[in-house]
Amino acid sequence: MRLTIGLGLLALAFAGCGEADDSVEEPPEGAILEADEAEAGDRLEPDAALGPDAIEVVSAGGNVRFDPACLITASSVAGISIPDTLGDFVSAFPADTVLSFYPNYMVDFGKLCLRAGGEDALCADFESYDVEAYSPDIAVAGLSVYAPQCRTAEGIGPSSSIAEAAAAWGAPTFAFNYDNEGREYVSFADQPDSLAFRAESKTAAADTASSGVPNGPHAGNYEGVEGDGSYFETGEYYPDGEIREVFVSPPFEPIE
């Protein structure tokens, strides 16, 4: 199914702000160079292919902001500020850019994603209650980033090791809650408030059966952590732990 978004959509705006903002936030001096020098700092080049089990949405342009350098800031990714709606997100890409719409990406949330390298790379997240079809008016909750090309000014992004992120932002804390689908988040002592992170570890996934700890692909090492029956927290992590998703939103706090 192919949907094309017409011109004249509203300008992108920061979440919670009613005024349109046509400017692209300038990073601190030297930030772009630092991000470009990151280990995986290639440009983000969109795929033309549709994601599996997705509905195709095609941009007609109209408010193009996309920057393939893909800098992650506290309020934007790749030059795209957190949009009010999915239509705003679509119009931020050049005309004919193909996006994949997933109305039920996971429990309670759907995503509209730009794909790169055969994988979902940059997505606008939305609450999926009663959403069955694409609409440009669907409200956006935040932007999720999976592409290793995308980095913060400190050079941190998907595929960065936990050790690298800790060197930039301080000690990590890992936590998951069975009441939140067991999704693990990791936070760092001095990270920007508007960023949230999910991590993974291949070692943790392999060790789950033998250790009896409900790690799955989690990066935190919860062995010996009692928790309260639902919520578990640790500062320990597997050496191969790395960031797999960066979520950019208004200040975000995982459920506890």
Secondary structure, 3 states (H helix, E strand, C coil): CEEEECCCCCCCCCCCCCCCCCCCCCCCCCHHHHHHCCCCCCCCCCCCCCCCCCEEEEECCCCCCCCCCCEECCCEECCEECCCEHHHHHHCCCCCCEEEEEEEEECCEEEEEEEECCEEEEEEEEECCCCCCCCCCCECCEEEECCCCCEECCCCCCCCEHHHHHHHHCCEEEEEEHHHCCCEEEEECCCCCCEEEEEECHHHHHHHHHHCCCCCCCCECCCCCCCCCCEEEECCECCCCEEEEEEECCCCCCCC
